[in-house]
Amino acid sequence: MQRLYLLRAVLVIEKRLIASGASSKSSRLIHGGLRYLEHLEFSLVKEALIDQKYLLEKYPELVQLHPFYLPIYKNSKRLTWMISLALFIYSFFSKHGQKTQKINKKIFLKKFPLIKEDNLKTVFMYFDGKTDDTALTQKVALEAKNHGVNILENTSINKINIMEKIIKLDTSEGIFKTNTLINATGAWIDEINKKFNLPSSYTIEKLSGIHLIINKVLVAEPLILETSTKRIFFIIPESKTTIIGTTERSEKNNVDDIKVNNADVKYLLNESNIYMKTKLTRKDILEVYIGTRAIIKSKNNPTKMSREYKLDLHHIGENKILNIYGGKLTSFPSLAKKVARILM
Ligand SMILES: Cc1cc2nc3c(=O)[nH]c(=O)nc-3n(C[C@H](O)[C@H](O)[C@H](O)COP(=O)(O)OP(=O)(O)OC[C@H]3O[C@@H](n4cnc5c(N)ncnc54)[C@H](O)[C@@H]3O)c2cc1C
């Protein structure tokens, strides 16, 4: 009974619609992040892979395991043995039981007839999760609603008044009072903290990334490729389209003012065309979407950026204010559990 009461007391205030932020603009992967192993972020990858298993089991209609192909070319900026080691570690941390394999080049080229053969050295195949990020986020919100959580969409906050015993939120839908305020506004977090003068231990770097939706299916399964500048990008098939992404751009503008940049579109087309037999042009693009993620900077050392998320709890009078910095779509189950533990 007590648990039900606590859940009933939760109110989510969303200024637009559920999943209108980065949670609908991702690469749609439920993954540990193979590339984070390069920066030795083992705990981040390990935790995300535990969450991946949970999400595969809990939402089988929305999260599925797929073979991901990783071709390595002679001019690759990464050494084959390093990639092989990273895949071994990734597979070791993975909980789904599917192992990494080396794939015969001929079999790969037959499966991916639009991919060039030139300079292809070797091909690996490993397993990762794919989802519909919008549908997954909406589903989780619906489940919360069914457990008694109130969700107000298209609601703006005008004022936050922190008093000794209570926090008063003045919103477009009325005034709400609470003892616990969670700031889970993703890349907007610094803007909110500044606007309402809320306590914070970190600041963020805003990194935006675009994805192209191509009007046809280019590949049979997801491909993970290297750009000419050593970045990683994906070519991911959907039922009738292909998603190519992502880019990475540091942003100074407010999140609501961040727009797709032509240079980023050109960059993704150029990088894809290095590998494609048929040249992709702007005419092949159905849609371009942009999302912005929050990467934490320590206030004491702003150059130190991490992909890890941080939970930043402040006590003011009898109130608790919790900032959620960073995080991946994949890691929301672990993050949510930690939030519940911190606030209990
Ligand atoms: C290009 C890109 C690709 C990515 N790919 C992946 C991937 O493949 N897999 C993965 O696991 N992760 C991926 N991520 C990371 C993932 O998308 C994010 O970490 C995650 O969606 C963040 O969720 P969030 O709820 O913190 O933020 P958001 O989803 O951005 O939600 C924040 C919400 O706060 C609302 N808000 C803002 N201001 C206010 C206000 N004043 N009042 C009320 N509401 C407000 C916004 O409208 C928004 O809906 C990617 C991120 C980017 C940018």
The ligand as an SDF file (V2000), in Angstrom:
LIG
                    3D

 53 58  0  0  0  0  0  0  0  0999 V2000
   22.7080   11.7880  -31.7320 C   0  0  0  0  0  0  0  0  0  0  0  0
   22.4600   10.9150  -30.5310 C   0  0  0  0  0  0  0  0  0  0  0  0
   22.4350    9.5250  -30.6810 C   0  0  0  0  0  0  0  0  0  0  0  0
   22.2170    8.7250  -29.5690 C   0  0  0  0  0  0  0  0  0  0  0  0
   22.1340    7.3650  -29.7320 N   0  0  0  0  0  0  0  0  0  0  0  0
   21.8990    6.5810  -28.6630 C   0  0  0  0  0  0  0  0  0  0  0  0
   21.7220    5.1800  -28.8330 C   0  0  0  0  0  0  0  0  0  0  0  0
   21.7390    4.6630  -29.9500 O   0  0  0  0  0  0  0  0  0  0  0  0
   21.5180    4.4330  -27.7230 N   0  0  0  0  0  0  0  0  0  0  0  0
   21.4730    4.9670  -26.4590 C   0  0  0  0  0  0  0  0  0  0  0  0
   21.3270    4.2250  -25.5100 O   0  0  0  0  0  0  0  0  0  0  0  0
   21.5800    6.3090  -26.2840 N   0  0  0  0  0  0  0  0  0  0  0  0
   21.7820    7.1150  -27.3420 C   0  0  0  0  0  0  0  0  0  0  0  0
   21.8700    8.4730  -27.1930 N   0  0  0  0  0  0  0  0  0  0  0  0
   21.7100    9.0440  -25.8390 C   0  0  0  0  0  0  0  0  0  0  0  0
   20.2400    9.1420  -25.4880 C   0  0  0  0  0  0  0  0  0  0  0  0
   19.4640    9.5790  -26.5640 O   0  0  0  0  0  0  0  0  0  0  0  0
   20.0650   10.1330  -24.3450 C   0  0  0  0  0  0  0  0  0  0  0  0
   21.0200    9.9090  -23.3680 O   0  0  0  0  0  0  0  0  0  0  0  0
   18.7100    9.9920  -23.6790 C   0  0  0  0  0  0  0  0  0  0  0  0
   17.6940   10.0300  -24.6430 O   0  0  0  0  0  0  0  0  0  0  0  0
   18.5480   11.1110  -22.6700 C   0  0  0  0  0  0  0  0  0  0  0  0
   17.2630   11.0560  -22.1060 O   0  0  0  0  0  0  0  0  0  0  0  0
   16.8040   12.2240  -21.1690 P   0  0  0  0  0  0  0  0  0  0  0  0
   15.4270   11.8750  -20.7090 O   0  0  0  0  0  0  0  0  0  0  0  0
   17.8520   12.5040  -20.1620 O   0  0  0  0  0  0  0  0  0  0  0  0
   16.7900   13.5160  -22.1310 O   0  0  0  0  0  0  0  0  0  0  0  0
   15.6980   13.9160  -23.2310 P   0  0  0  0  0  0  0  0  0  0  0  0
   15.1560   12.7450  -23.9350 O   0  0  0  0  0  0  0  0  0  0  0  0
   16.3270   15.0000  -24.0570 O   0  0  0  0  0  0  0  0  0  0  0  0
   14.5120   14.5090  -22.3530 O   0  0  0  0  0  0  0  0  0  0  0  0
   14.5850   15.7420  -21.6940 C   0  0  0  0  0  0  0  0  0  0  0  0
   13.1770   16.3180  -21.7030 C   0  0  0  0  0  0  0  0  0  0  0  0
   13.1330   17.4720  -20.8780 O   0  0  0  0  0  0  0  0  0  0  0  0
   12.1530   18.3260  -21.4380 C   0  0  0  0  0  0  0  0  0  0  0  0
   12.3410   19.6900  -20.9230 N   0  0  0  0  0  0  0  0  0  0  0  0
   13.3410   20.5530  -21.2090 C   0  0  0  0  0  0  0  0  0  0  0  0
   13.1640   21.7160  -20.5580 N   0  0  0  0  0  0  0  0  0  0  0  0
   12.0310   21.5840  -19.8110 C   0  0  0  0  0  0  0  0  0  0  0  0
   11.3000   22.4440  -18.9090 C   0  0  0  0  0  0  0  0  0  0  0  0
   11.6960   23.6940  -18.6400 N   0  0  0  0  0  0  0  0  0  0  0  0
   10.1640   21.9760  -18.3450 N   0  0  0  0  0  0  0  0  0  0  0  0
    9.7340   20.7230  -18.6080 C   0  0  0  0  0  0  0  0  0  0  0  0
   10.3740   19.8690  -19.4500 N   0  0  0  0  0  0  0  0  0  0  0  0
   11.4990   20.2830  -20.0320 C   0  0  0  0  0  0  0  0  0  0  0  0
   12.3990   18.2250  -22.9300 C   0  0  0  0  0  0  0  0  0  0  0  0
   11.2650   18.6490  -23.6750 O   0  0  0  0  0  0  0  0  0  0  0  0
   12.7170   16.7430  -23.0940 C   0  0  0  0  0  0  0  0  0  0  0  0
   11.5890   15.9840  -23.4880 O   0  0  0  0  0  0  0  0  0  0  0  0
   22.0460    9.3170  -28.2870 C   0  0  0  0  0  0  0  0  0  0  0  0
   22.0590   10.7120  -28.1470 C   0  0  0  0  0  0  0  0  0  0  0  0
   22.2400   11.5110  -29.2650 C   0  0  0  0  0  0  0  0  0  0  0  0
   22.2210   12.9940  -29.1010 C   0  0  0  0  0  0  0  0  0  0  0  0
  1  2  1  0
  2  3  1  0
  2 52  2  0
  3  4  2  0
  4  5  1  0
  4 50  1  0
  5  6  2  0
  6  7  1  0
  6 13  1  0
  7  8  2  0
  7  9  1  0
  9 10  1  0
 10 11  2  0
 10 12  1  0
 12 13  2  0
 13 14  1  0
 14 15  1  0
 14 50  1  0
 15 16  1  0
 16 17  1  0
 16 18  1  0
 18 19  1  0
 18 20  1  0
 20 21  1  0
 20 22  1  0
 22 23  1  0
 23 24  1  0
 24 25  2  0
 24 26  1  0
 24 27  1  0
 27 28  1  0
 28 29  2  0
 28 30  1  0
 28 31  1  0
 31 32  1  0
 32 33  1  0
 33 34  1  0
 33 48  1  0
 34 35  1  0
 35 36  1  0
 35 46  1  0
 36 37  1  0
 36 45  1  0
 37 38  2  0
 38 39  1  0
 39 40  1  0
 39 45  2  0
 40 41  1  0
 40 42  2  0
 42 43  1  0
 43 44  2  0
 44 45  1  0
 46 47  1  0
 46 48  1  0
 48 49  1  0
 50 51  2  0
 51 52  1  0
 52 53  1  0
M  END
$$$$
